[in-house]
Amino acid sequence: MRIGELAALAGVTPRAVRHYHHQGLLPEPPRLANGYRMYGVRHAVALARIRRLTELGLGLDEVRDVLADDAGAELAVVLRELDIDLATQEAEIRRRRARLGELLAQAEAGTLPAEGPVSPALAELLGALPVTDSPSAAKDRAHLTLMAGNEQSDQILRALAPMTRDPAVLALYERIDELADASRDDPRIGPLADELAAAVPDAVLAAIPAEGPVAAAGAYGEAMLADFAPAQAAVVRRVMVLLAARMER
């Protein structure tokens, strides 16, 4: 095979083949009398393996180590490992397509949240939140979208569901909005924080990491507080402290 034929077979460009030669990843084949390289099956297999490994996220140095381990392997062994790599990618593509199918179904049904693709648990929670023009409620929705789609975060989201059905929650958002221009020592801060903390179900606290809401928030917590006006940030900070105290009981 010529270099163009090899590149097309492996799904790369001739330039990539030359680059892999230059990096020492792909052995140079013998040349014909006219100077053209002539590639064989093993070259094609090695090139396809390089492409698969780089697509899996390995750097070229890591690819070089893997290929060195395979240097003495029989062709059948290399082909089998290549097949395993392909199967892994195939499974990942199926998973991603399944997720895309869910999002397409939500988009066609008009149930895809305005925040865009989120986990099913978060989509359900956002869909249940009351419609409101409250800036504080909008910030709350935005903060929720940053939660990772894992079992722990999904557990927290499910535990938050009762709050979405409580009309008093919307009133609390409106009271936070009223503090937009208030000072840090506004007398409304303490009572509002107490009510907000009391509204958080015990099931939510049970799902939060053992180090507590203040420590768990870390740098993100500080960035979140900076997104609020001073009096509003004081409410949120007091709520975090109150929740941490509840968890220690």
LOMI-527347 format. One record per residue (C-alpha): residue in three letters; x, y, z. Coordinates in steps of 0.2 Angstrom, whole numbers, plus 5000, padded with zeros to 4 digits. Example, Ala and Ser with C-alpha at 12.3 -4.5 7.8 and 13.67 -1.06 7.14 Angstrom:
# residues 2
rec residu=ALA c1=5062 c2=4978 c3=5039;
rec residu=SER c1=5068 c2=4995 c3=5036;
***
This chain:
# residues 249
rec residu=MET c1=5000 c2=5000 c3=5000;
rec residu=ARG c1=5005 c2=5018 c3=4997;
rec residu=ILE c1=5004 c2=5031 c3=5010;
rec residu=GLY c1=4988 c2=5038 c3=5004;
rec residu=GLU c1=4980 c2=5021 c3=5004;
rec residu=LEU c1=4986 c2=5017 c3=5021;
rec residu=ALA c1=4980 c2=5033 c3=5028;
rec residu=ALA c1=4963 c2=5031 c3=5020;
rec residu=LEU c1=4962 c2=5013 c3=5027;
rec residu=ALA c1=4966 c2=5019 c3=5045;
rec residu=GLY c1=4955 c2=5035 c3=5044;
rec residu=VAL c1=4969 c2=5047 c3=5046;
rec residu=THR c1=4978 c2=5059 c3=5034;
rec residu=PRO c1=4995 c2=5056 c3=5025;
rec residu=ARG c1=5002 c2=5071 c3=5035;
rec residu=ALA c1=4997 c2=5061 c3=5052;
rec residu=VAL c1=5006 c2=5046 c3=5045;
rec residu=ARG c1=5022 c2=5056 c3=5042;
rec residu=HIS c1=5020 c2=5064 c3=5059;
rec residu=TYR c1=5019 c2=5047 c3=5068;
rec residu=HIS c1=5034 c2=5042 c3=5058;
rec residu=HIS c1=5043 c2=5057 c3=5064;
rec residu=GLN c1=5038 c2=5054 c3=5082;
rec residu=GLY c1=5044 c2=5036 c3=5081;
rec residu=LEU c1=5027 c2=5028 c3=5084;
rec residu=LEU c1=5025 c2=5020 c3=5067;
rec residu=PRO c1=5040 c2=5011 c3=5060;
rec residu=GLU c1=5047 c2=5016 c3=5042;
rec residu=PRO c1=5042 c2=5003 c3=5029;
rec residu=PRO c1=5054 c2=4998 c3=5016;
rec residu=ARG c1=5055 c2=5009 c3=5000;
rec residu=LEU c1=5054 c2=5004 c3=4982;
rec residu=ALA c1=5067 c2=5008 c3=4969;
rec residu=ASN c1=5058 c2=5024 c3=4965;
rec residu=GLY c1=5058 c2=5030 c3=4984;
rec residu=TYR c1=5040 c2=5027 c3=4988;
rec residu=ARG c1=5036 c2=5019 c3=5004;
rec residu=MET c1=5027 c2=5002 c3=5003;
rec residu=TYR c1=5016 c2=4998 c3=5018;
rec residu=GLY c1=5009 c2=4981 c3=5024;
rec residu=VAL c1=4995 c2=4974 c3=5035;
rec residu=ARG c1=5005 c2=4976 c3=5051;
rec residu=HIS c1=5008 c2=4995 c3=5047;
rec residu=ALA c1=4989 c2=4997 c3=5044;
rec residu=VAL c1=4985 c2=4988 c3=5061;
rec residu=ALA c1=4999 c2=4999 c3=5070;
rec residu=LEU c1=4992 c2=5015 c3=5063;
rec residu=ALA c1=4974 c2=5011 c3=5067;
rec residu=ARG c1=4980 c2=5007 c3=5085;
rec residu=ILE c1=4988 c2=5023 c3=5086;
rec residu=ARG c1=4973 c2=5032 c3=5081;
rec residu=ARG c1=4962 c2=5022 c3=5093;
rec residu=LEU c1=4973 c2=5026 c3=5107;
rec residu=THR c1=4974 c2=5044 c3=5104;
rec residu=GLU c1=4955 c2=5045 c3=5102;
rec residu=LEU c1=4954 c2=5037 c3=5119;
rec residu=GLY c1=4964 c2=5052 c3=5126;
rec residu=LEU c1=4981 c2=5045 c3=5127;
rec residu=GLY c1=4996 c2=5056 c3=5124;
rec residu=LEU c1=5009 c2=5052 c3=5111;
rec residu=ASP c1=5021 c2=5047 c3=5125;
rec residu=GLU c1=5008 c2=5035 c3=5132;
rec residu=VAL c1=5004 c2=5028 c3=5115;
rec residu=ARG c1=5023 c2=5025 c3=5113;
rec residu=ASP c1=5023 c2=5015 c3=5129;
rec residu=VAL c1=5008 c2=5004 c3=5124;
rec residu=LEU c1=5015 c2=5001 c3=5107;
rec residu=ALA c1=5032 c2=4996 c3=5115;
rec residu=ASP c1=5023 c2=4983 c3=5125;
rec residu=ASP c1=5015 c2=4976 c3=5109;
rec residu=ALA c1=5031 c2=4975 c3=5099;
rec residu=GLY c1=5033 c2=4957 c3=5101;
rec residu=ALA c1=5015 c2=4952 c3=5101;
rec residu=GLU c1=5007 c2=4941 c3=5087;
rec residu=LEU c1=4997 c2=4950 c3=5074;
rec residu=ALA c1=4981 c2=4941 c3=5081;
rec residu=VAL c1=4984 c2=4947 c3=5098;
rec residu=VAL c1=4986 c2=4965 c3=5092;
rec residu=LEU c1=4970 c2=4963 c3=5082;
rec residu=ARG c1=4961 c2=4957 c3=5097;
rec residu=GLU c1=4967 c2=4972 c3=5108;
rec residu=LEU c1=4962 c2=4983 c3=5094;
rec residu=ASP c1=4945 c2=4975 c3=5093;
rec residu=ILE c1=4943 c2=4978 c3=5112;
rec residu=ASP c1=4947 c2=4996 c3=5110;
rec residu=LEU c1=4934 c2=4998 c3=5096;
rec residu=ALA c1=4921 c2=4989 c3=5107;
rec residu=THR c1=4925 c2=5002 c3=5121;
rec residu=GLN c1=4922 c2=5016 c3=5109;
rec residu=GLU c1=4906 c2=5008 c3=5102;
rec residu=ALA c1=4899 c2=5006 c3=5120;
rec residu=GLU c1=4903 c2=5024 c3=5124;
rec residu=ILE c1=4895 c2=5030 c3=5107;
rec residu=ARG c1=4879 c2=5020 c3=5112;
rec residu=ARG c1=4878 c2=5028 c3=5129;
rec residu=ARG c1=4880 c2=5045 c3=5122;
rec residu=ARG c1=4867 c2=5042 c3=5108;
rec residu=ALA c1=4855 c2=5036 c3=5122;
rec residu=ARG c1=4857 c2=5052 c3=5132;
rec residu=LEU c1=4855 c2=5062 c3=5116;
rec residu=GLY c1=4839 c2=5052 c3=5112;
rec residu=GLU c1=4832 c2=5057 c3=5129;
rec residu=LEU c1=4837 c2=5076 c3=5126;
rec residu=LEU c1=4829 c2=5075 c3=5109;
rec residu=ALA c1=4813 c2=5068 c3=5116;
rec residu=GLN c1=4813 c2=5082 c3=5129;
rec residu=ALA c1=4816 c2=5095 c3=5116;
rec residu=GLU c1=4802 c2=5088 c3=5105;
rec residu=ALA c1=4790 c2=5087 c3=5120;
rec residu=GLY c1=4794 c2=5105 c3=5125;
rec residu=THR c1=4800 c2=5099 c3=5142;
rec residu=LEU c1=4819 c2=5102 c3=5140;
rec residu=PRO c1=4824 c2=5115 c3=5153;
rec residu=ALA c1=4829 c2=5132 c3=5147;
rec residu=GLU c1=4846 c2=5129 c3=5155;
rec residu=GLY c1=4849 c2=5116 c3=5142;
rec residu=PRO c1=4854 c2=5097 c3=5144;
rec residu=VAL c1=4855 c2=5092 c3=5162;
rec residu=SER c1=4853 c2=5076 c3=5171;
rec residu=PRO c1=4836 c2=5068 c3=5171;
rec residu=ALA c1=4834 c2=5071 c3=5190;
rec residu=LEU c1=4838 c2=5089 c3=5188;
rec residu=ALA c1=4827 c2=5091 c3=5173;
rec residu=GLU c1=4813 c2=5084 c3=5183;
rec residu=LEU c1=4816 c2=5096 c3=5198;
rec residu=LEU c1=4818 c2=5111 c3=5187;
rec residu=GLY c1=4802 c2=5107 c3=5178;
rec residu=ALA c1=4793 c2=5107 c3=5195;
rec residu=LEU c1=4799 c2=5124 c3=5200;
rec residu=PRO c1=4786 c2=5138 c3=5200;
rec residu=VAL c1=4787 c2=5150 c3=5186;
rec residu=THR c1=4793 c2=5167 c3=5193;
rec residu=ASP c1=4802 c2=5183 c3=5188;
rec residu=SER c1=4812 c2=5182 c3=5204;
rec residu=PRO c1=4831 c2=5186 c3=5201;
rec residu=SER c1=4835 c2=5175 c3=5216;
rec residu=ALA c1=4825 c2=5160 c3=5210;
rec residu=ALA c1=4834 c2=5162 c3=5193;
rec residu=LYS c1=4851 c2=5162 c3=5202;
rec residu=ASP c1=4845 c2=5146 c3=5212;
rec residu=ARG c1=4841 c2=5137 c3=5195;
rec residu=ALA c1=4858 c2=5142 c3=5188;
rec residu=HIS c1=4867 c2=5135 c3=5203;
rec residu=LEU c1=4858 c2=5119 c3=5203;
rec residu=THR c1=4863 c2=5116 c3=5185;
rec residu=LEU c1=4881 c2=5115 c3=5191;
rec residu=MET c1=4878 c2=5099 c3=5201;
rec residu=ALA c1=4886 c2=5084 c3=5194;
rec residu=GLY c1=4874 c2=5071 c3=5187;
rec residu=ASN c1=4880 c2=5057 c3=5199;
rec residu=GLU c1=4870 c2=5047 c3=5212;
rec residu=GLN c1=4874 c2=5058 c3=5227;
rec residu=SER c1=4869 c2=5074 c3=5218;
rec residu=ASP c1=4853 c2=5065 c3=5211;
rec residu=GLN c1=4849 c2=5060 c3=5229;
rec residu=ILE c1=4850 c2=5079 c3=5234;
rec residu=LEU c1=4839 c2=5084 c3=5220;
rec residu=ARG c1=4826 c2=5071 c3=5224;
rec residu=ALA c1=4826 c2=5077 c3=5242;
rec residu=LEU c1=4823 c2=5095 c3=5236;
rec residu=ALA c1=4807 c2=5090 c3=5227;
rec residu=PRO c1=4795 c2=5094 c3=5242;
rec residu=MET c1=4802 c2=5112 c3=5242;
rec residu=THR c1=4796 c2=5115 c3=5224;
rec residu=ARG c1=4778 c2=5111 c3=5229;
rec residu=ASP c1=4778 c2=5123 c3=5244;
rec residu=PRO c1=4770 c2=5140 c3=5239;
rec residu=ALA c1=4780 c2=5147 c3=5254;
rec residu=VAL c1=4796 c2=5144 c3=5245;
rec residu=LEU c1=4792 c2=5157 c3=5231;
rec residu=ALA c1=4788 c2=5170 c3=5245;
rec residu=LEU c1=4805 c2=5167 c3=5252;
rec residu=TYR c1=4814 c2=5170 c3=5235;
rec residu=GLU c1=4804 c2=5187 c3=5234;
rec residu=ARG c1=4810 c2=5192 c3=5252;
rec residu=ILE c1=4828 c2=5188 c3=5246;
rec residu=ASP c1=4825 c2=5200 c3=5231;
rec residu=GLU c1=4819 c2=5213 c3=5243;
rec residu=LEU c1=4837 c2=5214 c3=5251;
rec residu=ALA c1=4845 c2=5218 c3=5234;
rec residu=ASP c1=4849 c2=5236 c3=5240;
rec residu=ALA c1=4849 c2=5233 c3=5259;
rec residu=SER c1=4864 c2=5234 c3=5271;
rec residu=ARG c1=4874 c2=5220 c3=5279;
rec residu=ASP c1=4866 c2=5223 c3=5296;
rec residu=ASP c1=4848 c2=5224 c3=5289;
rec residu=PRO c1=4836 c2=5216 c3=5303;
rec residu=ARG c1=4827 c2=5206 c3=5290;
rec residu=ILE c1=4843 c2=5195 c3=5287;
rec residu=GLY c1=4842 c2=5184 c3=5303;
rec residu=PRO c1=4824 c2=5179 c3=5302;
rec residu=LEU c1=4824 c2=5176 c3=5283;
rec residu=ALA c1=4839 c2=5165 c3=5285;
rec residu=ASP c1=4831 c2=5155 c3=5299;
rec residu=GLU c1=4816 c2=5152 c3=5289;
rec residu=LEU c1=4826 c2=5147 c3=5274;
rec residu=ALA c1=4836 c2=5135 c3=5284;
rec residu=ALA c1=4821 c2=5127 c3=5292;
rec residu=ALA c1=4813 c2=5125 c3=5275;
rec residu=VAL c1=4827 c2=5113 c3=5269;
rec residu=PRO c1=4821 c2=5095 c3=5272;
rec residu=ASP c1=4831 c2=5083 c3=5283;
rec residu=ALA c1=4833 c2=5072 c3=5268;
rec residu=VAL c1=4843 c2=5085 c3=5259;
rec residu=LEU c1=4855 c2=5086 c3=5274;
rec residu=ALA c1=4857 c2=5067 c3=5274;
rec residu=ALA c1=4863 c2=5067 c3=5256;
rec residu=ILE c1=4876 c2=5081 c3=5259;
rec residu=PRO c1=4894 c2=5075 c3=5261;
rec residu=ALA c1=4899 c2=5073 c3=5279;
rec residu=GLU c1=4911 c2=5088 c3=5279;
rec residu=GLY c1=4895 c2=5099 c3=5279;
rec residu=PRO c1=4888 c2=5112 c3=5267;
rec residu=VAL c1=4901 c2=5126 c3=5272;
rec residu=ALA c1=4916 c2=5115 c3=5269;
rec residu=ALA c1=4909 c2=5106 c3=5254;
rec residu=ALA c1=4905 c2=5122 c3=5245;
rec residu=GLY c1=4924 c2=5127 c3=5245;
rec residu=ALA c1=4929 c2=5140 c3=5232;
rec residu=TYR c1=4913 c2=5138 c3=5223;
rec residu=GLY c1=4904 c2=5143 c3=5239;
rec residu=GLU c1=4914 c2=5159 c3=5240;
rec residu=ALA c1=4910 c2=5163 c3=5221;
rec residu=MET c1=4892 c2=5160 c3=5224;
rec residu=LEU c1=4891 c2=5172 c3=5238;
rec residu=ALA c1=4900 c2=5185 c3=5228;
rec residu=ASP c1=4886 c2=5184 c3=5215;
rec residu=PHE c1=4873 c2=5191 c3=5228;
rec residu=ALA c1=4871 c2=5208 c3=5235;
rec residu=PRO c1=4879 c2=5210 c3=5252;
rec residu=ALA c1=4863 c2=5208 c3=5262;
rec residu=GLN c1=4858 c2=5193 c3=5252;
rec residu=ALA c1=4875 c2=5185 c3=5254;
rec residu=ALA c1=4873 c2=5187 c3=5272;
rec residu=VAL c1=4857 c2=5177 c3=5272;
rec residu=VAL c1=4865 c2=5163 c3=5262;
rec residu=ARG c1=4880 c2=5163 c3=5273;
rec residu=ARG c1=4869 c2=5161 c3=5288;
rec residu=VAL c1=4859 c2=5148 c3=5280;
rec residu=MET c1=4875 c2=5137 c3=5277;
rec residu=VAL c1=4880 c2=5139 c3=5295;
rec residu=LEU c1=4863 c2=5134 c3=5302;
rec residu=LEU c1=4862 c2=5119 c3=5290;
rec residu=ALA c1=4880 c2=5114 c3=5296;
rec residu=ALA c1=4874 c2=5115 c3=5314;
rec residu=ARG c1=4859 c2=5104 c3=5310;
rec residu=MET c1=4870 c2=5091 c3=5302;
rec residu=GLU c1=4881 c2=5090 c3=5318;
rec residu=ARG c1=4866 c2=5086 c3=5330;
***
